[in-house]
Amino acid sequence: KKNNCGFRTFETDATSVTLQQQGIYHVTVTLVGTATAAGDVTVSLLENAIATAFTTETVTTPVTELHTFVIDQYVIVDNVTLLGSNTVAAKTLSLQNTGVEATFTSVTFNVEKVV
């Protein structure tokens, strides 16, 4: 929970990171996955519960083989006018597997505010 001028730049919980200040963020997610059945394991980085372009990685794998997934993306957080007031349109980032069932370990979610 990094602070900038007394305001939190981001918040984390067990399943997500919420970017709370206007700016451009460099987000790198690394995780290791093992499928419980042969097939495609598809991991997506979601912004406010929506998958965005270039934030999905798919690996076709046999059962129990370890694969490393890396998603590297820049995320823009803008100000919006809401009921006549300027406010930050915070973005909540989370991960979703839409492929075969898999177990993920060594999950690293690195967030750096660039601007």
C-alpha positions as a Markdown table, in Angstrom:
| # | Residue | x | y | z |
|---|---|---|---|---|
| 1 | Lys | 0.0 | 0.0 | 0.0 |
| 2 | Lys | 2.1 | 2.8 | -1.3 |
| 3 | Asn | 1.3 | 6.4 | -0.4 |
| 4 | Asn | 1.7 | 9.5 | -2.5 |
| 5 | Cys | 0.9 | 12.9 | -0.9 |
| 6 | Gly | -1.1 | 11.1 | 1.8 |
| 7 | Phe | -3.3 | 9.2 | -0.7 |
| 8 | Arg | -2.9 | 5.5 | -1.4 |
| 9 | Thr | -1.6 | 4.7 | -4.9 |
| 10 | Phe | -3.0 | 1.2 | -4.8 |
| 11 | Glu | -4.7 | -1.3 | -2.4 |
| 12 | Thr | -4.3 | -5.1 | -2.5 |
| 13 | Asp | -6.3 | -8.0 | -1.2 |
| 14 | Ala | -6.1 | -11.8 | -1.7 |
| 15 | Thr | -7.4 | -11.7 | -5.3 |
| 16 | Ser | -6.8 | -8.2 | -6.7 |
| 17 | Val | -4.9 | -4.9 | -6.9 |
| 18 | Thr | -6.8 | -1.6 | -7.1 |
| 19 | Leu | -5.0 | 1.3 | -8.7 |
| 20 | Gln | -6.4 | 4.5 | -7.1 |
| 21 | Gln | -4.5 | 7.4 | -8.5 |
| 22 | Gln | -4.4 | 8.9 | -12.0 |
| 23 | Gly | -1.4 | 7.8 | -14.0 |
| 24 | Ile | 0.2 | 5.2 | -16.2 |
| 25 | Tyr | 1.2 | 1.9 | -14.4 |
| 26 | His | 3.5 | -0.8 | -15.6 |
| 27 | Val | 2.0 | -4.2 | -14.5 |
| 28 | Thr | 3.9 | -7.4 | -14.7 |
| 29 | Val | 2.3 | -10.7 | -13.6 |
| 30 | Thr | 4.2 | -13.9 | -13.3 |
| 31 | Leu | 2.8 | -17.2 | -12.2 |
| 32 | Val | 3.4 | -20.9 | -12.5 |
| 33 | Gly | 0.5 | -23.1 | -13.5 |
| 34 | Thr | -0.2 | -26.9 | -13.5 |
| 35 | Ala | -3.2 | -28.2 | -15.4 |
| 36 | Thr | -5.3 | -30.9 | -13.7 |
| 37 | Ala | -6.3 | -32.2 | -17.2 |
| 38 | Ala | -4.7 | -32.0 | -20.6 |
| 39 | Gly | -5.7 | -28.9 | -22.6 |
| 40 | Asp | -5.4 | -25.2 | -22.9 |
| 41 | Val | -4.7 | -23.1 | -19.7 |
| 42 | Thr | -5.7 | -19.5 | -20.5 |
| 43 | Val | -4.8 | -16.8 | -18.0 |
| 44 | Ser | -6.2 | -13.3 | -18.4 |
| 45 | Leu | -5.5 | -10.0 | -16.6 |
| 46 | Leu | -8.8 | -8.3 | -16.0 |
| 47 | Glu | -9.4 | -4.6 | -15.6 |
| 48 | Asn | -12.6 | -4.0 | -13.5 |
| 49 | Ala | -13.7 | -7.7 | -14.3 |
| 50 | Ile | -13.1 | -7.2 | -18.1 |
| 51 | Ala | -10.4 | -8.9 | -20.1 |
| 52 | Thr | -8.6 | -6.3 | -22.3 |
| 53 | Ala | -6.5 | -6.7 | -25.5 |
| 54 | Phe | -3.1 | -8.3 | -25.2 |
| 55 | Thr | -3.6 | -9.4 | -21.6 |
| 56 | Thr | -4.2 | -13.1 | -22.1 |
| 57 | Glu | -1.7 | -15.9 | -22.3 |
| 58 | Thr | -2.7 | -19.5 | -23.4 |
| 59 | Val | -0.5 | -22.6 | -23.1 |
| 60 | Thr | -1.5 | -26.1 | -24.3 |
| 61 | Thr | -0.3 | -28.6 | -21.7 |
| 62 | Pro | -0.4 | -32.2 | -20.8 |
| 63 | Val | -1.5 | -33.1 | -17.2 |
| 64 | Thr | 0.8 | -32.0 | -14.3 |
| 65 | Glu | 3.4 | -30.2 | -16.5 |
| 66 | Leu | 4.6 | -26.9 | -15.0 |
| 67 | His | 4.3 | -23.7 | -17.2 |
| 68 | Thr | 5.3 | -20.2 | -16.4 |
| 69 | Phe | 2.9 | -17.4 | -17.5 |
| 70 | Val | 4.0 | -13.8 | -17.9 |
| 71 | Ile | 1.6 | -10.9 | -18.6 |
| 72 | Asp | 3.3 | -7.5 | -19.1 |
| 73 | Gln | 1.0 | -4.6 | -19.6 |
| 74 | Tyr | 0.6 | -0.8 | -19.2 |
| 75 | Val | -2.6 | 0.4 | -17.5 |
| 76 | Ile | -3.9 | 3.9 | -17.7 |
| 77 | Val | -6.0 | 5.3 | -14.8 |
| 78 | Asp | -7.8 | 8.5 | -15.8 |
| 79 | Asn | -9.9 | 11.2 | -14.1 |
| 80 | Val | -13.6 | 11.2 | -14.9 |
| 81 | Thr | -16.4 | 13.7 | -14.2 |
| 82 | Leu | -19.0 | 12.2 | -12.0 |
| 83 | Leu | -22.1 | 14.3 | -11.0 |
| 84 | Gly | -20.1 | 17.4 | -11.7 |
| 85 | Ser | -17.1 | 16.4 | -9.7 |
| 86 | Asn | -13.7 | 15.3 | -11.0 |
| 87 | Thr | -12.7 | 12.0 | -9.5 |
| 88 | Val | -10.3 | 9.1 | -10.3 |
| 89 | Ala | -11.7 | 6.2 | -12.2 |
| 90 | Ala | -9.9 | 3.5 | -10.1 |
| 91 | Lys | -9.1 | 0.2 | -11.8 |
| 92 | Thr | -9.2 | -3.2 | -10.1 |
| 93 | Leu | -6.9 | -5.7 | -11.6 |
| 94 | Ser | -7.3 | -9.5 | -11.1 |
| 95 | Leu | -6.5 | -12.7 | -12.8 |
| 96 | Gln | -8.8 | -15.3 | -14.4 |
| 97 | Asn | -8.3 | -18.8 | -15.8 |
| 98 | Thr | -10.8 | -19.6 | -18.5 |
| 99 | Gly | -9.1 | -22.8 | -19.7 |
| 100 | Val | -8.9 | -26.2 | -18.2 |
| 101 | Glu | -8.8 | -26.4 | -14.4 |
| 102 | Ala | -5.3 | -25.5 | -13.1 |
| 103 | Thr | -3.4 | -24.9 | -9.9 |
| 104 | Phe | -1.3 | -21.7 | -9.7 |
| 105 | Thr | 1.7 | -21.1 | -7.5 |
| 106 | Ser | 4.4 | -18.5 | -7.2 |
| 107 | Val | 2.1 | -15.6 | -8.2 |
| 108 | Thr | 3.9 | -12.3 | -8.4 |
| 109 | Phe | 1.9 | -9.2 | -9.2 |
| 110 | Asn | 4.3 | -6.2 | -9.7 |
| 111 | Val | 2.9 | -2.7 | -10.1 |
| 112 | Glu | 5.0 | 0.3 | -10.8 |
| 113 | Lys | 3.6 | 3.8 | -11.3 |
| 114 | Val | 5.4 | 5.2 | -14.4 |
| 115 | Val | 3.7 | 8.6 | -14.7 |
